[in-house]
Amino acid sequence: MSVHVTFPAALILDARVSHARRDRSFGRVEAVVELVVKPCAGQPARLFRIRTNVPATSDGTMRRRLLESAVRLMRSAPSVTGRAAA
Protein backbone atom coordinates (compact mmCIF):
# COMPACT_ATOMS: atom_id res chain seq x y z
CA MET A 1 0.00 0.00 0.00
CA SER A 2 1.45 3.35 -1.01
CA VAL A 3 1.33 6.24 1.40
CA HIS A 4 2.13 9.70 0.12
CA VAL A 5 3.01 11.99 2.99
CA THR A 6 5.14 15.09 2.63
CA PHE A 7 7.19 16.95 5.18
CA PRO A 8 9.91 19.57 4.77
CA ALA A 9 12.34 18.56 2.00
CA ALA A 10 11.21 14.91 1.82
CA LEU A 11 8.51 12.69 0.33
CA ILE A 12 7.40 9.33 1.76
CA LEU A 13 6.86 7.07 -1.25
CA ASP A 14 5.95 3.86 0.58
CA ALA A 15 5.51 2.61 4.14
CA ARG A 16 5.26 -0.84 5.71
CA VAL A 17 4.66 -1.95 9.29
CA SER A 18 6.18 -5.21 10.53
CA HIS A 19 7.17 -7.00 13.73
CA ALA A 20 4.33 -5.41 15.68
CA ARG A 21 3.86 -6.58 19.25
CA ARG A 22 1.84 -5.41 22.21
CA ASP A 23 3.53 -4.69 25.51
CA ARG A 24 0.75 -5.27 28.03
CA SER A 25 2.85 -4.00 30.94
CA PHE A 26 3.07 -0.51 29.46
CA GLY A 27 -0.11 -0.55 27.34
CA ARG A 28 1.79 0.19 24.11
CA VAL A 29 2.31 -1.39 20.72
CA GLU A 30 5.77 -1.32 19.20
CA ALA A 31 6.68 -2.11 15.61
CA VAL A 32 9.27 -1.64 12.90
CA VAL A 33 8.16 0.84 10.24
CA GLU A 34 9.95 0.81 6.89
CA LEU A 35 9.76 4.09 5.00
CA VAL A 36 10.89 4.63 1.43
CA VAL A 37 11.89 8.31 1.45
CA LYS A 38 12.95 10.63 -1.34
CA PRO A 39 14.86 13.28 0.66
CA CYS A 40 15.01 16.00 -2.03
CA ALA A 41 14.29 16.45 -5.71
CA GLY A 42 17.02 14.84 -7.78
CA GLN A 43 18.11 12.42 -5.05
CA PRO A 44 17.39 8.69 -5.11
CA ALA A 45 14.85 7.17 -2.74
CA ARG A 46 16.25 5.60 0.44
CA LEU A 47 14.90 2.92 2.75
CA PHE A 48 14.75 3.72 6.47
CA ARG A 49 13.73 1.30 9.22
CA ILE A 50 12.44 2.91 12.38
CA ARG A 51 11.36 1.18 15.58
CA THR A 52 8.53 3.13 17.15
CA ASN A 53 5.71 2.66 19.64
CA VAL A 54 2.27 4.11 20.28
CA PRO A 55 -0.43 3.69 22.95
CA ALA A 56 -2.38 0.45 22.49
CA THR A 57 -5.71 2.26 22.84
CA SER A 58 -6.29 5.57 21.12
CA ASP A 59 -8.18 7.19 18.23
CA GLY A 60 -7.46 6.06 14.69
CA THR A 61 -6.16 2.81 13.27
CA MET A 62 -3.04 1.24 14.73
CA ARG A 63 -1.28 1.32 11.37
CA ARG A 64 -1.93 5.02 10.89
CA ARG A 65 -0.72 5.88 14.40
CA LEU A 66 2.49 3.86 13.88
CA LEU A 67 3.13 5.57 10.53
CA GLU A 68 2.52 9.02 11.99
CA SER A 69 4.90 8.26 14.84
CA ALA A 70 7.59 7.10 12.39
CA VAL A 71 7.15 10.24 10.27
CA ARG A 72 7.54 12.40 13.38
CA LEU A 73 10.80 10.60 14.12
CA MET A 74 11.92 11.08 10.52
CA ARG A 75 11.34 14.83 10.80
CA SER A 76 13.96 14.97 13.55
CA ALA A 77 16.50 12.84 11.63
CA PRO A 78 19.29 15.08 10.34
CA SER A 79 20.14 12.65 7.52
CA VAL A 80 16.67 13.13 5.99
CA THR A 81 15.94 16.79 6.67
CA GLY A 82 19.46 18.04 5.99
CA ARG A 83 19.75 19.70 9.40
CA ALA A 84 22.89 19.39 11.48
CA ALA A 85 22.77 16.96 14.39
CA ALA A 86 21.96 18.58 17.72
TIDO-628649 format. One record per residue: residue number from 1; residue in one letter; y, z, x of N, C-alpha, C, O in turn. Coordinates in pm, 1 decimal. Example, Ala and Ser with C-alpha at 12.3 -4.5 7.8 and 13.67 -1.06 7.14 Angstrom:
residues 2
seq:1 | type:A | n_y:-569.0 | n_z:780.0 | n_x:1319.0 | ca_y:-450.0 | ca_z:780.0 | ca_x:1230.0 | c_y:-330.0 | c_z:780.0 | c_x:1320.0 | o_y:-331.9 | o_z:846.5 | o_x:1423.6
seq:2 | type:S | n_y:-225.0 | n_z:708.0 | n_x:1285.0 | ca_y:-106.0 | ca_z:714.0 | ca_x:1367.0 | c_y:3.0 | c_z:787.0 | c_x:1290.0 | o_y:113.8 | o_z:803.9 | o_x:1340.9
This chain:
residues 86
seq:1 | type:M | n_y:-118.2 | n_z:0.0 | n_x:84.5 | ca_y:0.0 | ca_z:0.0 | ca_x:0.0 | c_y:123.3 | c_z:0.0 | c_x:88.1 | o_y:136.5 | o_z:85.2 | o_x:176.0
seq:2 | type:S | n_y:212.2 | n_z:-92.5 | n_x:66.5 | ca_y:335.2 | ca_z:-100.7 | ca_x:144.8 | c_y:441.5 | c_z:-10.4 | c_x:85.1 | o_y:456.9 | o_z:-0.8 | o_x:-36.6
seq:3 | type:V | n_y:513.5 | n_z:54.8 | n_x:173.1 | ca_y:623.8 | ca_z:140.4 | ca_x:133.3 | c_y:744.2 | c_z:94.3 | c_x:212.8 | o_y:740.4 | o_z:94.2 | o_x:335.9
seq:4 | type:H | n_y:849.4 | n_z:55.6 | n_x:145.9 | ca_y:970.4 | ca_z:11.6 | ca_x:213.3 | c_y:1078.2 | c_z:117.9 | c_x:194.7 | o_y:1138.3 | o_z:130.7 | o_x:88.1
seq:5 | type:V | n_y:1100.0 | n_z:192.3 | n_x:300.4 | ca_y:1199.1 | ca_z:298.8 | ca_x:300.9 | c_y:1288.9 | c_z:273.0 | c_x:420.7 | o_y:1240.0 | o_z:245.3 | o_x:530.2
seq:6 | type:T | n_y:1418.5 | n_z:281.9 | n_x:400.8 | ca_y:1508.5 | ca_z:263.1 | ca_x:514.3 | c_y:1577.0 | c_z:393.8 | c_x:548.4 | o_y:1599.6 | o_z:477.5 | o_x:461.0
seq:7 | type:F | n_y:1609.7 | n_z:411.3 | n_x:673.3 | ca_y:1695.4 | ca_z:518.3 | ca_x:719.2 | c_y:1768.8 | c_z:465.1 | c_x:840.2 | o_y:1732.1 | o_z:359.3 | o_x:891.2
seq:8 | type:P | n_y:1871.0 | n_z:533.8 | n_x:888.5 | ca_y:1957.5 | ca_z:476.9 | ca_x:991.5 | c_y:1881.2 | c_z:409.1 | c_x:1104.7 | o_y:1800.9 | o_z:472.0 | o_x:1173.7
seq:9 | type:A | n_y:1907.5 | n_z:279.6 | n_x:1122.7 | ca_y:1855.7 | ca_z:200.2 | ca_x:1233.8 | c_y:1703.9 | c_z:185.7 | c_x:1234.8 | o_y:1647.3 | o_z:161.3 | o_x:1341.4
seq:10 | type:A | n_y:1636.1 | n_z:199.5 | n_x:1122.7 | ca_y:1491.1 | ca_z:181.5 | ca_x:1121.2 | c_y:1444.4 | c_z:142.3 | c_x:981.4 | o_y:1510.1 | o_z:171.5 | o_x:881.6
seq:11 | type:L | n_y:1328.8 | n_z:75.1 | n_x:976.8 | ca_y:1269.4 | ca_z:33.2 | ca_x:851.3 | c_y:1121.8 | c_z:70.7 | c_x:853.8 | o_y:1051.2 | o_z:35.1 | o_x:948.1
seq:12 | type:I | n_y:1074.1 | n_z:141.5 | n_x:752.6 | ca_y:933.0 | ca_z:175.7 | ca_x:739.7 | c_y:864.8 | c_z:57.7 | c_x:671.3 | o_y:893.9 | o_z:28.0 | o_x:555.4
seq:13 | type:L | n_y:775.1 | n_z:-8.9 | n_x:741.4 | ca_y:706.6 | ca_z:-125.5 | ca_x:685.9 | c_y:579.4 | c_z:-87.4 | c_x:611.3 | o_y:543.7 | o_z:-152.1 | o_x:512.8
seq:14 | type:D | n_y:510.7 | n_z:17.0 | n_x:657.3 | ca_y:385.7 | ca_z:57.9 | ca_x:595.4 | c_y:364.0 | c_z:206.0 | c_x:622.2 | o_y:413.8 | o_z:259.5 | o_x:721.2
seq:15 | type:A | n_y:290.1 | n_z:271.9 | n_x:534.6 | ca_y:261.0 | ca_z:413.9 | ca_x:551.0 | c_y:122.7 | c_z:444.6 | c_x:495.9 | o_y:83.5 | o_z:394.6 | o_x:390.5
seq:16 | type:R | n_y:49.5 | n_z:528.1 | n_x:569.3 | ca_y:-83.7 | ca_z:571.2 | ca_x:525.8 | c_y:-98.0 | c_z:720.7 | c_x:547.5 | o_y:-47.2 | o_z:775.5 | o_x:645.4
seq:17 | type:V | n_y:-167.3 | n_z:786.1 | n_x:455.6 | ca_y:-194.6 | ca_z:929.2 | ca_x:465.9 | c_y:-343.5 | c_z:945.8 | c_x:490.3 | o_y:-425.4 | o_z:886.4 | o_x:420.2
seq:18 | type:S | n_y:-378.9 | n_z:1027.1 | n_x:590.3 | ca_y:-520.5 | ca_z:1052.7 | ca_x:618.3 | c_y:-538.6 | c_z:1197.9 | c_x:663.6 | o_y:-441.8 | o_z:1268.8 | o_x:691.1
seq:19 | type:H | n_y:-662.1 | n_z:1238.9 | n_x:670.2 | ca_y:-699.7 | ca_z:1372.9 | ca_x:716.8 | c_y:-625.4 | c_z:1483.5 | c_x:642.5 | o_y:-582.7 | o_z:1582.0 | o_x:702.7
seq:20 | type:A | n_y:-610.6 | n_z:1466.7 | n_x:513.2 | ca_y:-541.4 | ca_z:1568.4 | ca_x:433.0 | c_y:-635.7 | c_z:1685.2 | c_x:407.1 | o_y:-754.1 | o_z:1667.1 | o_x:378.6
seq:21 | type:R | n_y:-580.2 | n_z:1805.1 | n_x:417.6 | ca_y:-657.9 | ca_z:1924.9 | ca_x:385.8 | c_y:-564.7 | c_z:2032.0 | c_x:331.7 | o_y:-446.8 | o_z:2038.5 | o_x:366.5
seq:22 | type:R | n_y:-620.4 | n_z:2114.9 | n_x:246.5 | ca_y:-541.4 | ca_z:2220.9 | ca_x:184.0 | c_y:-566.6 | c_z:2351.7 | c_x:256.6 | o_y:-681.4 | o_z:2389.5 | o_x:279.8
seq:23 | type:D | n_y:-460.8 | n_z:2420.0 | n_x:292.0 | ca_y:-469.0 | ca_z:2551.4 | ca_x:353.0 | c_y:-439.2 | c_z:2652.8 | c_x:243.3 | o_y:-323.3 | o_z:2677.3 | o_x:209.9
seq:24 | type:R | n_y:-543.8 | n_z:2710.7 | n_x:188.3 | ca_y:-527.4 | ca_z:2802.8 | ca_x:75.2 | c_y:-453.5 | c_z:2930.7 | c_x:114.9 | o_y:-385.2 | o_z:2991.0 | o_x:32.2
seq:25 | type:S | n_y:-466.8 | n_z:2971.8 | n_x:239.9 | ca_y:-400.1 | ca_z:3094.2 | ca_x:285.5 | c_y:-248.7 | c_z:3084.1 | c_x:275.0 | o_y:-181.2 | o_z:3180.6 | o_x:239.2
seq:26 | type:F | n_y:-195.6 | n_z:2965.2 | n_x:307.0 | ca_y:-51.1 | ca_z:2946.2 | ca_x:307.0 | c_y:-2.2 | c_z:2863.4 | c_x:188.5 | o_y:118.5 | o_z:2846.6 | o_x:170.9
seq:27 | type:G | n_y:-94.6 | n_z:2811.4 | n_x:106.7 | ca_y:-54.8 | ca_z:2733.6 | ca_x:-10.8 | c_y:10.2 | c_z:2601.6 | c_x:25.2 | o_y:103.5 | o_z:2557.5 | o_x:-41.9
seq:28 | type:R | n_y:-39.7 | n_z:2536.8 | n_x:133.2 | ca_y:19.3 | ca_z:2411.3 | ca_x:178.9 | c_y:-90.6 | c_z:2307.9 | c_x:200.1 | o_y:-207.9 | o_z:2341.6 | o_x:215.8
seq:29 | type:V | n_y:-50.2 | n_z:2182.8 | n_x:200.1 | ca_y:-139.4 | ca_z:2071.9 | ca_x:231.3 | c_y:-85.9 | c_z:2006.6 | c_x:357.7 | o_y:32.1 | o_z:1972.7 | o_x:366.4
seq:30 | type:E | n_y:-174.6 | n_z:1989.3 | n_x:455.9 | ca_y:-131.6 | ca_z:1920.0 | ca_x:576.7 | c_y:-211.2 | c_z:1790.9 | c_x:590.3 | o_y:-325.2 | o_z:1781.0 | o_x:544.7
seq:31 | type:A | n_y:-148.4 | n_z:1691.9 | n_x:654.4 | ca_y:-210.8 | ca_z:1560.7 | ca_x:668.1 | c_y:-148.8 | c_z:1487.0 | c_x:785.8 | o_y:-43.4 | o_z:1524.4 | o_x:837.1
seq:32 | type:V | n_y:-217.7 | n_z:1380.8 | n_x:826.8 | ca_y:-164.4 | ca_z:1289.7 | ca_x:926.6 | c_y:-106.5 | c_z:1170.8 | c_x:851.3 | o_y:-174.9 | o_z:1109.0 | o_x:769.7
seq:33 | type:V | n_y:18.6 | n_z:1139.0 | n_x:878.7 | ca_y:84.2 | ca_z:1024.3 | ca_x:815.8 | c_y:109.1 | c_z:920.8 | c_x:924.5 | o_y:172.9 | o_z:949.7 | o_x:1025.7
seq:34 | type:E | n_y:58.1 | n_z:799.7 | n_x:902.8 | ca_y:80.7 | ca_z:689.1 | ca_x:995.4 | c_y:191.5 | c_z:601.8 | c_x:939.2 | o_y:182.3 | o_z:553.4 | o_x:826.3
seq:35 | type:L | n_y:295.5 | n_z:581.9 | n_x:1017.7 | ca_y:408.8 | ca_z:500.3 | ca_x:976.3 | c_y:421.3 | c_z:380.3 | c_x:1069.4 | o_y:421.3 | o_z:395.5 | o_x:1191.5
seq:36 | type:V | n_y:432.0 | n_z:261.9 | n_x:1011.7 | ca_y:463.3 | ca_z:142.7 | ca_x:1089.0 | c_y:613.8 | c_z:124.7 | c_x:1075.2 | o_y:664.7 | o_z:97.5 | o_x:966.5
seq:37 | type:V | n_y:684.9 | n_z:140.5 | n_x:1188.1 | ca_y:830.7 | ca_z:145.4 | ca_x:1188.7 | c_y:887.1 | c_z:32.4 | c_x:1272.7 | o_y:842.0 | o_z:8.1 | o_x:1384.6
seq:38 | type:K | n_y:985.3 | n_z:-35.9 | n_x:1218.0 | ca_y:1062.7 | ca_z:-133.6 | ca_x:1294.7 | c_y:1194.5 | c_z:-64.1 | c_x:1326.6 | o_y:1281.1 | o_z:-53.4 | o_x:1239.7
seq:39 | type:P | n_y:1211.2 | n_z:-16.1 | n_x:1451.9 | ca_y:1328.3 | ca_z:65.7 | ca_x:1485.9 | c_y:1462.3 | c_z:-5.1 | c_x:1466.2 | o_y:1554.4 | o_z:53.1 | o_x:1408.9
seq:40 | type:C | n_y:1474.6 | n_z:-127.9 | n_x:1512.1 | ca_y:1600.3 | ca_z:-202.9 | ca_x:1501.2 | c_y:1567.4 | c_z:-350.7 | c_x:1486.5 | o_y:1456.6 | o_z:-393.9 | o_x:1518.3
seq:41 | type:A | n_y:1663.0 | n_z:-427.0 | n_x:1438.8 | ca_y:1645.1 | ca_z:-571.2 | ca_x:1428.6 | c_y:1616.0 | c_z:-628.0 | c_x:1567.1 | o_y:1681.6 | o_z:-591.6 | o_x:1664.8
seq:42 | type:G | n_y:1518.7 | n_z:-716.2 | n_x:1575.2 | ca_y:1484.2 | ca_z:-778.4 | ca_x:1701.6 | c_y:1381.8 | c_z:-701.8 | c_x:1783.5 | o_y:1336.6 | o_z:-751.4 | o_x:1886.7
seq:43 | type:Q | n_y:1343.9 | n_z:-582.6 | n_x:1740.2 | ca_y:1242.4 | ca_z:-505.0 | ca_x:1810.9 | c_y:1111.2 | c_z:-512.0 | c_x:1735.1 | o_y:1111.4 | o_z:-522.9 | o_x:1612.5
seq:44 | type:P | n_y:997.9 | n_z:-505.8 | n_x:1806.4 | ca_y:868.8 | ca_z:-510.6 | ca_x:1738.8 | c_y:840.6 | c_z:-380.9 | c_x:1662.4 | o_y:894.3 | o_z:-275.0 | o_x:1695.0
seq:45 | type:A | n_y:756.6 | n_z:-391.4 | n_x:1562.0 | ca_y:716.5 | ca_z:-273.6 | ca_x:1485.1 | c_y:628.5 | c_z:-184.9 | c_x:1571.9 | o_y:553.3 | o_z:-233.5 | o_x:1656.4
seq:46 | type:R | n_y:638.9 | n_z:-53.1 | n_x:1549.9 | ca_y:560.0 | ca_z:44.5 | ca_x:1625.3 | c_y:487.8 | c_z:135.8 | c_x:1528.4 | o_y:536.6 | o_z:163.4 | o_x:1418.8
seq:47 | type:L | n_y:370.9 | n_z:182.4 | n_x:1569.8 | ca_y:291.9 | ca_z:275.2 | ca_x:1489.9 | c_y:318.7 | c_z:417.4 | c_x:1537.7 | o_y:308.6 | o_z:446.5 | o_x:1656.9
seq:48 | type:F | n_y:352.7 | n_z:505.4 | n_x:1444.7 | ca_y:372.2 | ca_z:646.5 | ca_x:1475.0 | c_y:277.7 | c_z:727.4 | c_x:1387.8 | o_y:262.3 | o_z:699.4 | o_x:1268.9
seq:49 | type:R | n_y:214.2 | n_z:828.0 | n_x:1447.6 | ca_y:129.7 | ca_z:921.9 | ca_x:1372.7 | c_y:198.7 | c_z:1057.0 | c_x:1375.3 | o_y:232.3 | o_z:1109.8 | o_x:1481.3
seq:50 | type:I | n_y:219.1 | n_z:1111.5 | n_x:1256.9 | ca_y:291.2 | ca_z:1238.0 | ca_x:1243.6 | c_y:206.7 | c_z:1334.2 | c_x:1161.2 | o_y:162.1 | o_z:1300.2 | o_x:1051.5
seq:51 | type:R | n_y:184.8 | n_z:1453.5 | n_x:1213.7 | ca_y:117.6 | ca_z:1558.3 | ca_x:1136.0 | c_y:226.9 | c_z:1635.9 | c_x:1063.8 | o_y:321.9 | o_z:1684.2 | o_x:1125.3
seq:52 | type:T | n_y:211.9 | n_z:1646.8 | n_x:933.7 | ca_y:312.8 | ca_z:1714.6 | ca_x:853.3 | c_y:244.5 | c_z:1799.7 | c_x:747.4 | o_y:123.3 | o_z:1790.2 | o_x:728.1
seq:53 | type:N | n_y:321.9 | n_z:1882.7 | n_x:679.0 | ca_y:266.0 | ca_z:1963.6 | ca_x:570.6 | c_y:371.7 | c_z:1985.5 | c_x:464.4 | o_y:491.8 | o_z:1984.0 | o_x:491.5
seq:54 | type:V | n_y:323.7 | n_z:2005.8 | n_x:342.6 | ca_y:410.6 | ca_z:2027.7 | ca_x:226.6 | c_y:347.3 | c_z:2135.0 | c_x:138.9 | o_y:227.5 | o_z:2161.0 | o_x:150.1
seq:55 | type:P | n_y:427.1 | n_z:2198.5 | n_x:50.8 | ca_y:368.8 | ca_z:2295.3 | ca_x:-42.7 | c_y:262.3 | c_z:2229.1 | c_x:-130.2 | o_y:277.3 | o_z:2114.1 | o_x:-171.5
seq:56 | type:A | n_y:155.1 | n_z:2302.9 | n_x:-157.9 | ca_y:45.4 | ca_z:2248.8 | ca_x:-238.5 | c_y:86.6 | c_z:2223.7 | c_x:-382.8 | o_y:34.4 | o_z:2133.0 | o_x:-447.6
seq:57 | type:T | n_y:179.7 | n_z:2303.4 | n_x:-433.1 | ca_y:226.3 | ca_z:2284.3 | ca_x:-570.6 | c_y:376.6 | c_z:2261.1 | c_x:-569.2 | o_y:453.8 | o_z:2343.5 | o_x:-520.2
seq:58 | type:S | n_y:415.4 | n_z:2147.8 | n_x:-623.9 | ca_y:556.5 | ca_z:2111.9 | ca_x:-628.6 | c_y:571.1 | c_z:1989.0 | c_x:-717.4 | o_y:471.6 | o_z:1936.5 | o_x:-767.3
seq:59 | type:D | n_y:694.1 | n_z:1942.9 | n_x:-737.4 | ca_y:718.5 | ca_z:1823.3 | ca_x:-818.2 | c_y:681.0 | c_z:1698.7 | c_x:-739.1 | o_y:690.4 | o_z:1696.5 | o_x:-616.4
seq:60 | type:G | n_y:638.7 | n_z:1596.2 | n_x:-809.9 | ca_y:605.9 | ca_z:1469.0 | ca_x:-746.3 | c_y:461.6 | c_z:1463.7 | c_x:-699.6 | o_y:391.1 | o_z:1564.6 | o_x:-697.1
seq:61 | type:T | n_y:419.3 | n_z:1342.8 | n_x:-662.4 | ca_y:281.3 | ca_z:1327.4 | ca_x:-615.9 | c_y:269.0 | c_z:1379.0 | c_x:-473.2 | o_y:366.2 | o_z:1380.7 | o_x:-397.6
seq:62 | type:M | n_y:149.5 | n_z:1420.5 | n_x:-438.2 | ca_y:123.5 | ca_z:1472.8 | ca_x:-304.4 | c_y:153.5 | c_z:1367.1 | c_x:-198.4 | o_y:213.7 | o_z:1396.9 | o_x:-95.3
seq:63 | type:R | n_y:111.5 | n_z:1244.2 | n_x:-224.4 | ca_y:132.1 | ca_z:1136.6 | ca_x:-127.8 | c_y:281.0 | c_z:1114.8 | c_x:-101.9 | o_y:323.7 | o_z:1101.8 | o_x:12.8
seq:64 | type:R | n_y:358.0 | n_z:1111.1 | n_x:-207.3 | ca_y:502.3 | ca_z:1089.1 | ca_x:-192.7 | c_y:568.1 | c_z:1202.7 | c_x:-114.6 | o_y:653.3 | o_z:1178.3 | o_x:-29.1
seq:65 | type:R | n_y:529.3 | n_z:1325.6 | n_x:-143.4 | ca_y:587.8 | ca_z:1439.7 | ca_x:-72.3 | c_y:551.3 | c_z:1437.7 | c_x:75.6 | o_y:634.3 | o_z:1470.8 | o_x:160.2
seq:66 | type:L | n_y:426.5 | n_z:1398.7 | n_x:108.0 | ca_y:386.5 | ca_z:1388.4 | ca_x:248.9 | c_y:463.8 | c_z:1278.0 | c_x:320.0 | o_y:507.6 | o_z:1295.9 | o_x:433.6
seq:67 | type:L | n_y:481.0 | n_z:1162.8 | n_x:252.8 | ca_y:556.7 | ca_z:1052.7 | ca_x:313.1 | c_y:702.5 | c_z:1091.9 | c_x:335.3 | o_y:759.4 | o_z:1062.8 | o_x:440.5
seq:68 | type:E | n_y:762.3 | n_z:1157.2 | n_x:237.6 | ca_y:902.2 | ca_z:1199.2 | ca_x:252.0 | c_y:917.9 | c_z:1298.7 | c_x:366.9 | o_y:1015.8 | o_z:1293.6 | o_x:441.2
seq:69 | type:S | n_y:822.3 | n_z:1388.0 | n_x:380.7 | ca_y:826.2 | ca_z:1484.2 | ca_x:490.0 | c_y:815.2 | c_z:1413.0 | c_x:624.7 | o_y:887.1 | o_z:1447.0 | o_x:718.7
seq:70 | type:A | n_y:726.0 | n_z:1314.9 | n_x:634.6 | ca_y:710.0 | ca_z:1239.3 | ca_x:758.7 | c_y:836.8 | c_z:1160.8 | c_x:792.2 | o_y:876.5 | o_z:1153.9 | o_x:908.6
seq:71 | type:V | n_y:900.2 | n_z:1101.9 | n_x:691.5 | ca_y:1024.0 | ca_z:1026.9 | ca_x:715.0 | c_y:1133.6 | c_z:1121.1 | c_x:763.7 | o_y:1210.8 | o_z:1085.3 | o_x:852.7
seq:72 | type:R | n_y:1141.3 | n_z:1241.1 | n_x:706.5 | ca_y:1240.4 | ca_z:1338.4 | ca_x:754.2 | c_y:1216.4 | c_z:1371.5 | c_x:901.2 | o_y:1311.6 | o_z:1383.7 | o_x:978.2
seq:73 | type:L | n_y:1090.7 | n_z:1386.1 | n_x:940.4 | ca_y:1059.6 | ca_z:1411.8 | ca_x:1080.4 | c_y:1094.9 | c_z:1292.4 | c_x:1167.8 | o_y:1140.7 | o_z:1309.4 | o_x:1280.8
seq:74 | type:M | n_y:1073.7 | n_z:1171.6 | n_x:1116.1 | ca_y:1107.7 | ca_z:1051.6 | ca_x:1191.5 | c_y:1258.7 | c_z:1041.8 | c_x:1214.3 | o_y:1302.4 | o_z:994.4 | o_x:1319.1
seq:75 | type:R | n_y:1337.1 | n_z:1085.5 | n_x:1118.4 | ca_y:1482.8 | ca_z:1079.9 | ca_x:1134.3 | c_y:1529.0 | c_z:1162.3 | c_x:1253.7 | o_y:1629.3 | o_z:1129.3 | o_x:1316.9
seq:76 | type:S | n_y:1457.1 | n_z:1268.4 | n_x:1284.5 | ca_y:1497.0 | ca_z:1354.9 | ca_x:1395.7 | c_y:1433.1 | c_z:1313.9 | c_x:1528.0 | o_y:1457.8 | o_z:1377.3 | o_x:1630.5
seq:77 | type:A | n_y:1350.7 | n_z:1208.0 | n_x:1527.1 | ca_y:1283.8 | ca_z:1163.5 | ca_x:1649.7 | c_y:1376.3 | c_z:1073.7 | c_x:1730.1 | o_y:1412.5 | o_z:965.9 | o_x:1683.1
seq:78 | type:P | n_y:1415.4 | n_z:1115.3 | n_x:1850.0 | ca_y:1508.5 | ca_z:1034.1 | ca_x:1928.6 | c_y:1452.8 | c_z:896.7 | c_x:1964.0 | o_y:1530.6 | o_z:802.7 | o_x:1979.8
seq:79 | type:S | n_y:1321.9 | n_z:881.4 | n_x:1976.8 | ca_y:1264.6 | ca_z:751.8 | ca_x:2013.9 | c_y:1278.6 | c_z:649.3 | c_x:1903.3 | o_y:1270.7 | o_z:529.6 | o_x:1930.6
seq:80 | type:V | n_y:1299.3 | n_z:691.7 | n_x:1779.0 | ca_y:1313.5 | ca_z:599.0 | ca_x:1667.3 | c_y:1459.7 | c_z:574.8 | c_x:1636.0 | o_y:1500.4 | o_z:461.0 | o_x:1612.5
seq:81 | type:T | n_y:1538.5 | n_z:680.3 | n_x:1635.5 | ca_y:1679.0 | ca_z:666.6 | ca_x:1594.1 | c_y:1770.7 | c_z:625.5 | c_x:1707.8 | o_y:1884.4 | o_z:584.7 | o_x:1684.0
seq:82 | type:G | n_y:1722.6 | n_z:635.8 | n_x:1831.9 | ca_y:1804.4 | ca_z:599.0 | ca_x:1945.7 | c_y:1897.2 | c_z:709.4 | c_x:1992.4 | o_y:1978.9 | o_z:687.6 | o_x:2081.9
seq:83 | type:R | n_y:1886.1 | n_z:827.7 | n_x:1933.6 | ca_y:1970.1 | ca_z:940.1 | ca_x:1975.3 | c_y:1907.6 | c_z:1007.9 | c_x:2096.8 | o_y:1786.5 | o_z:1000.2 | o_x:2117.7
seq:84 | type:A | n_y:1988.9 | n_z:1072.5 | n_x:2174.6 | ca_y:1938.8 | ca_z:1148.5 | ca_x:2288.9 | c_y:1868.9 | c_z:1274.0 | c_x:2240.2 | o_y:1905.5 | o_z:1330.6 | o_x:2137.2
seq:85 | type:A | n_y:1768.6 | n_z:1317.0 | n_x:2314.1 | ca_y:1695.5 | ca_z:1438.6 | ca_x:2277.3 | c_y:1786.9 | c_z:1559.2 | c_x:2289.0 | o_y:1868.3 | o_z:1568.0 | o_x:2380.9
seq:86 | type:A | n_y:1773.1 | n_z:1652.0 | n_x:2195.5 | ca_y:1858.1 | ca_z:1771.8 | ca_x:2195.7 | c_y:1803.5 | c_z:1877.1 | c_x:2289.1 | o_y:1862.1 | o_z:1984.6 | o_x:2302.0
